[in-house]
């Protein structure tokens, strides 16, 4: 019997205390398909290991050296690790067949096997059909050239040793792929690791109909979206609850695209959560062109206790940028309708922006935020530094056209902050400058993002700014520019700005990992926008910051309104932030002489008396200590953790 192993290690997910890892879904599907659909594989192969965690490379290489075939599923979170392991494995056993697949291998480069001589075969796209054929050929005549969709390292050639067998046929019937969850493939891994909280990938569709140039998702599967069998998907969700999966990631590119189907899946998730109290949390990527149907699915999840922001991924609101990246967004009025429906239904929302895209300037970057505020998103804006992914069109064809400068950075991938051994630290090439945004402007854009995240998105000044905008006395742009100038006169705040600036400059200079630790919470450079919020809690600086806000508002707007209105507006704003020191007190219920929220959202008379509850949500009766509280804020930032759920109490 030939021994085969599959390698797909990932970083720990979430806080160290949770010890959470992903089950190796990709390798599981590969092995399951080959083993269930080939008598040759059944009779000639035994599965040795499914590698799911970053173990010591020398120890693991010694364990795998007697394998005949080892496959590596490779992406940005394990690229350097996988290559180091494969190289060492080839040294220990030159006869071991090394296969690489996944989105990361540079399949478009002619010198791939000069750079990675230890790789024998590289799979270009979907791997299930191809992997089965490779195993069948390995134990017969080893004639791989008739297998479509691979690159072969033919070392017998005197010149170019690369053999390209052409393109593989897309897998049209996903029902032919047996589930690694339902087949029991992961049962031993789960049983052998009782201390691990498992995360799970759920694939209900495959494919993406879009071709955004920054993304390698559409590049690998750009075509019609294929569906997995509904009964399988429902059974996998049930399995998720039965074995106690803590975190569920739906890997569809556009969840909600098929409403009649996806609403049933959402209902099943809630049914399972109520039955088993699992999964504890989830993440998904919503359909790009949201309709009211998608909002209905989000309502099912959120009302069922599975907080899931409705993600509107605009990436940019600059028309030139959108054209350059082959992206089309909603008109701004359509965005406003979506945001308004979310706010009226108390649905969390989240909008993604990408910094460093072509044709974006420092000014258009700032306008992205102000335009989103005008459209109605005030609580969830996430920013990613543009990554030049290996097989994305932007990396392959647009670098010179748009003057994209790159730096290989550590500290980009969430979870990498837990990695103490940096020998094989993963790096990602990010855009550090473009022809339209200099490197210094890029740093300023990051600082601006940090500033907006701290004050508007995380709820320190958002209702103040919204009320002033609603009253017609102020614009968001002028409010935050004036407030910025005021804040920088404060010694403590100015020191925070300088610290962040140094970190970003160093990150763009050499890409080295620089942790801006707040207490025991490690905050990576990719997500420094959250650092101030954590620091305000950790250093107990809320009183200082609220005093500054109060002084600024009275100084600049005190002559526009009655003093009691200003005082109550400030109290309303302060209650919006959940402070750890107030956790034991529970939800805050307050009477106001003014109806700020009703006025801002529904155009109610501002002078209506009102009563509001500022709910603590998951923090009510939070007994796990300050560190866990801060870690929850950090790891739940996508759901805008740390801000109150505000509910009007009708008299």
N, C-alpha and C positions, 0 to 999 in steps of 0.2 A: 504493500500500500504506500502511495505517495502522501507525504504530509504537506498540508497547505495551511498557511496563516494569512490573515488579513489585518492590516494595520491602519487605524484611523483614530489616533489619540487626540484628545481635546483638553483644554484647560478646565479647571474647576469652575463651576457656575455659581455665582453668588458668594455670600460670606463664607469664610473658612469654617465657621462653626456648623454650617449646614452640610459640608462635605458632599456637594452635589456634582454629579457628572452625567453626561449624555450616554445613553446606551448606543452602541455602534450600529446605527440603523443602516447606513450605506453598505458596509461590508456584509451585514446580515442579509440584505436583499440579494447581493451578489452570490453569496454562498447558497442561500436557499433556492434561488432559481436554478443554479447549476446542479445542485444535488437532487432536486425534485424532478428535473426534466432531462436527465441524461443517465442512462444505464452505465455508460463508460465512467462517469464521475462517481456514481454510487459504488461501482465495483473496484475502482482503482485509487480512490482518495479518502483520506480522513482529515477532518478539520482539527488542527492543532490549537491555534489561539486566535481570538478576536481581540486585538489590542485597542483599548479604549481610553487609556490614561498614559500620561507621559512618564514612563519609568526610566530608570537609569539605562542609558543606551548600551553600555558594555554588557550589563547583566541580561538585557533583553536579547541582544545579538547572540549571546551564548546559548540562550534558550531556543532561538529560532534557527541556529546554524545547520541543523540536520533536516530542515524543511526542503522539499523539492521546489515548491513555488511559494512566493510571498508577494502579496498584492498590497499596494499602498494607495489609500484614498487621500488625496492631497489638496489642501486649500491653505489660505493665509495663516490659519491658526496652527498648522503643523508642518509647514513646508520645510523649514530648516531641520527640524527634528527628523522628519521622514527621510530626507536626503542623507543626513548623517548616519541614521540607522541602516539605510540601504547600502551605503558605501562600506560600512563596517561589516555588514552581512556578506557582501560580495568578497571581501578580503578573507573572511573565515571560510566561505564555501563558494568558490568561483562557479560551481555548477548549478547553484540555486537560481531559478528563473525569477528575476525581479520585474514586476509589472507595476507601472504607475498609471493612475487615472485621477479623475476629479477635475475641477476647474483650473487648477494652478499650473500643471506642467506646460511649458512653452511649446505647444504643438505647432505653432506657426514659425518657429525658428529652425532653419536648416541645420544649424550646428548643435542641435539639442543633445546629440550623443557625444559630441566633443566636450560639452560642458558637463554632462552627466553620463560618463562612460559606463557606470555600473548598472544603468537601467537597460534591460533587454527589450522590453515592449512597453509602448506608451499608448493608452487607449484615448482616443480623441473626444468622444462624446459619451452617450449612454453606455453603461458597461455590462449590463446583465447578459445580453445575448452574446456579446463579444467574449466575456470572461469564460462562459461555458465552452465556447469553441476553442479558446486557448488551452483550457484544461484537457479537452478531448484530443487536441493535436499533440500536446506535450507527451502523452503516454502512448502515442502511435508513431507517426513519422516526423513530428515537429515541423510540418510544413505550414507556417503561419501566413504565408503570402496570399492565400485565398480567403483570409478573414478580413472583411471590409471594416474600415474604421480604426486602424491601428498604425503606429509607426514602429518599425522593427530595426533594432540595432544589429545589422549584419556585419560582424567583425571580419568576415572573410573577404570583404571587398577591399580593394587596394586604395580607392579614392574615397568617394562618398559612401559612407556605411549606412545611410538612412534609406529605408525602404518604406514608402508611403503606399498603403493598400487602398487608398481612396476613402470615400465616405460610407459610413454604415447606414443601414436602413433604420429609420425611426421606429421605436417600439410603439405600435398602434394599439395593441390590446394589453393594457396594464393588468388585466385579470389573470394573465399568465404568470405574474410575479407573486409567488406565495408570500404571505406575511411572516417576517421573522419573529414578530411578537406572538402571533397565534400558534405558530408551529412549535413553540417551546425552545427556540434556539437560544434565547437569553436566560433561560431558567437557571442554568448553572452559574452564570456570571452573577445574577442577583443573589442566589443562595450563598455563594462564596464571599460576598461582600455585603454583609448585613448592616454595616455601618454607613453605607453610601445612600444618600437620597438621590433617586434617579430622575433624570430629565429624559424626555422622550420626543422624538421627531415623528410627527404624523403627516403623511403625504396623502392627500385626498385627490389631488390633481397633479399633473406634471406638464410643464411648458409655460411659456410667457409670450404673448402676442406682440410685445413691444420690443423696441430695439434701441433703447437709450444708450448712448455711446459710452457712458461711464460704467455700465453694468456688464458683467459677463454672464448673467442669467439668461437674458434673451439670446445672447450669442451662442450659447450651448444648445438651447432648446427652442429657438425662435420659430414658431409655427403654431399650428392649432393646438389648443390645450386639450390634453387627454385626461380622462377620469378613471380613478380606481373604482372598483365595485363598491356600491353603497353598503352592502351587508358587511363587507370586510371592514370598511371605515367605522361603522357603528360598533362592530365587535372589537376593534382595536381601542376605541374609546372606552368601552366597558372594561377591557383588559387593563387599561391605564388606571382606572379606579381600583380594580381588584388587587393589583400588586402594589398600589400606593405610590404611583408616580407623583412626584412633587411639582414638576414643571413640565408643561406641555407646549411644544412649539409646532404650530401648523406650518409646514414648509411650502404651502401653495404660494405662488407669486401674486395671486389675485383672489383672495378669499372673499366670497360674496358675489363673484361674477355669475354664479349659477344659484339664483336666489332660492328656488324651490328645493334644491338639494342642500344648500349650505345652512338654511334656517333649521332644517331637521338635524344637521350635525351640531349646530349650536345648542339646540334643545337637548340633544343627547348628552353633550358635555355638562350641562346644568343638571340633568337627571342623575348622571354619574357622580357629580360633585355632591349633590344632596344625599346620595346613597352611601358613598364611601368617605366623604369629606376630602376627596382628592379628585383631580389635581388641585394643588394649592394655588397655582398661578399659571398663566399661559401667555403666549405671544403669537401674533399672527401678522401677516401683511395683507391689508385690505385691498380690494379691487381699486384700480387707479381712478376709474371714472365712477365716483359714488352716485348712487341714486337713493331715493328714500327707502328702497328695499334694503340697502346695506345698513342704513340707520336702524331699521327694524331688527336686523340681526344683532347689531351692537346692543340694542335695548334688551334683547333676550339674555345676552351674556351678562350685562351689567346688573340688570334687575335680578338675575339669578345668583348674584354674589361673586361673579367672576369679572373683576374690574378690568376692562379692556378698552383703552382709548380708541376712538375712531381716528385712524391715521389717514391724513390727507397729505400725500407726499408730493409737494409742489417742486422741491429742490431749488427753485428760484422763481421769482416773479418778473424777472427781466426778460423781455421778449427776445432780444438778441441771443441771450444765453440759451433760452429754451430751443430756439432754432438750431443753434450750434450742437446741442446735445440730442437733437431729434426727439424732443419731448413736447407734448402739448398738454396744457393745463386747462382747467375750467376758466371761464371768464370770471373776473373778480366778483361780479354780482352773484354768480352761482356759488362761489366759495362762501360768500356772505350768507346765502340761504342755508348751506350745510352747517356752518358754524352756529347760526341762529337756532336751527332745529336742535342741535346738540345742547345748546345752553338752555333752551326752553324745556328740554326733557332731562336736564341734569346729567347728560352723557359726557364723560371726559373726552377731550379731543387732543389730537397730537398732530403737529405738522413738521415734516422733515425739510431741512434746508441743507444744501451741500456747499461748503466754502471752498473756493478755488476752481470753480468751473470757468470755461471759456467765456469771454466777453463780460464777466462780472467785474465791476469796479468797487472801490471802497464805498462810494456813495450809493450805488445800486444795492450793495449788500445791506447797508443800513435801511434803505427804503423797503427791502424785503420785510423787515420786522414791522415798520410803521404801517405798511400796506396790509399786513396780516392783522394788526390791531384794528385798523379801520374796517377790515372785513369781518372782524368779530372773534378772532382767536386770541385769547389773553392768558391761556393757562397751559398750553402745551406746544412748545416749539423746540425741536431737537436739532442739533447741528452736527454734521459729520465733515471732517476734513476730506476733501476729494482724494480718493485713492486711485492710483493708476494700476488697476488690476491687470494681470498678465495678459489675458486673452480678450480684454475689452477693446472695442473699437477706438476709444480715446487713447489708450496706450499704444495701439498698433498703428494708428493713422493720424492722430490729431496733435501729437506733441509738438512737432515743428510748426504746424499751421497756427497754433495759438500761443506759442512761446511758453509751453508748460515746463517749468523747472521742478525738479523732484529732489526729495531727500528720503532716504530709507530710515524710517523711524521705528523705534521700539515703543511700547506703551500705547499701541493703537487698539489692540484687541482686548475686549473686556475679558477679564480672568487672568490676563498675563501678569497683573500686579501681584498675583500669588506666587509666581515662579521665582524662587530664590536663586536658582542656578541659571545664570545668563549665558552659559556656554553655547546653547542653541536657542537663544532668545529669538523669537520670530520678529521680523521686520516687515513693514509695508511701505511701499513707495507712495508718498503723498505729494500733492502739488504744493510747493512752497512759494511759488510766484508764477505769474502769467504776464503776457504782454500788456494786460490791462490792470494788473494789480501787482505792485512791487512787493518784495519780501517785507519791507517795513510796513506797507499797507496791510499785508496779510496778518502781521502781528497785531496791528491796530484793529483789524476786523475781529480777531479772536478776543481782544480785550473788550471791544464793544459787545460781543456776544455774551461774554462773562457778565458784563454790567447789566444787560437786558435780562438775562436769565435770573440774576440775583434779585432784581427789583420788580420787574413786571411779571415775568413768567412764574416766579416762585412766590409772588403775592405780597411783597412789601409795600408797593406803591400802585398796584394796578387799578384798584378802585378809585384812588385819588385821581390818577391820570384819566380814567374813563369818565368820571364825574365832570372834571374840568373840560374834557372834550365835548361831552354831552351838553354842557351849559353854553358852549360856544366861546368860552374865554381862552381856550388853549388848544394847541395841536400836540400830538404825541411827540413829534420831532422837537419842537421848541421846549416842551416840558422836560424831556430827558436830556437835552443839551444844556439847559439852564441848571438842572439838578446836578449834572455831572460836574460842571464848573464849581458849584457850591460844595459838593462832597469832597472835591480834591483839596479844599482848604483845610479839611480835617486831617490831623496828623495820622490817626490810626487808619482811616480809609485810604489815604494816599500811600501808606506803607503797603497795604494789600495790593494796590494797583501795581506798584513797583515790583513786588514779589512775583505777581502773575506775568508781568512783562519779561522779567528775567527768565522765567521758566519757558515761556514760549520762544524767546530768542534762542535759548540753548537747544530747545527741541528742533527748531528749524535749522540751526547751525549744524548739528551733528547727529540728530536723531536719537540721542542717548536717553535711556529711561530716567526720568526725573519724577519721583513721586512727591506730590504735594500732600504729604500725610497730614491729616487732621486728627490728632490723637492716634488711635490705632486704626483709623479708617484710611486705607490707601486709595488715593484718588489719582487715576492715571491722567497723563497729559491730554489725551483725546477728549476727556470729559471734565476739564478744569472749570467749565462753566458752572458746575454744581458746587465747587469748593467753598465759595463764600457762604452759601446757605448752611453747609455742614459746620463751618467755622463759627457762625453766629450762634449756633446751638452749643457747640463744644466749649467756646470761650465765654459763653453767657454774655453776648454783646448786643442782645436785642434792645435793652433799655437805651444803650448808647445810640444805636441806629435809629430807633423810634424817636428819640429826642432830636436827632438831626432832621428827620423827616418833618417833625412837628415845627421845628424852627423854620425850615425852608418853606413850608406851606403858608405859615403865618406871615413870613416876610414878603412872599411874592404874590399871595392871593388873599391876604387878610382883609384888604379893603373892598373885596368884591362880594363878600358874603357875611352874614351875621356870624358872630363868634361861636354861638352854640352850634350852628350848622357845621362849622369847621371842626369843632371839638368832637362832635358825634361822627363826622366823616373819618376823622383820624382813629377814633375808637373802633369803628366798623372795620377799618383797614387792619388795625392791629389784631383784631380777633380772627382775621383771615389766616393768620399764620399759627400753626400748631407748635407750641413751645414745650419742650420736654419738661420743664419745671412745672407746667400746668397740667400735666397728664393726669395726675391723681384727682384733680378737681372735676374731670369729666367734661362733657359738652358745655359750652357757654350759651346761655339764653339771655338775651338783652332786649330791652324796650328802647325804641328810638322815636324821637319826635319827627323824624324824616324817613322817607322810604327810598333809600339810596339804590338798592338793587332793583326795586320795581320801577324806579325812574330811569335807570340806566338801560334796563333790558326791555321794559314794556311801556315806556313813556308815561308812567303813572305820575301823578302830581307829587313833587318832591316833598311837599308839606304834609303828606299823609302820615299819620302815626303808624308805626310798624313794630313787629316783634319778630326777631330772628334767632334761629338756633344755629350755632357754629359747631357742627358735629366733628368728632375726632376720628370717625370711621374706624379703621383697623387699629388705631392707637388707644381707643377707649379701654381702660383697665390694662394698659400696657405695663407689664410687670417684669420685663426681661432686661431692664437696665439701660443706661445711657448708650453704651456701645451698640447694642442691638438696635436701639432706636435710630441711631445715626446710620448704621449699616442699612437699615430698612429705607431710610430716606435716599441713600445713595443708589441702592440696587432697584428701587422702585421709582426712579426719577422719570421714567417714561410715562408713568401714571400720575405725574405731578404730585408725588407724595409730599406730605408736610403742609399742605394747604387744607383748610377746613371745607367740609361739605355744608354749604349754607342753605338753610331751609326756612322759608317764611312760615310763621305760625299764625294762622288765621284766628282772629278773636271771635 
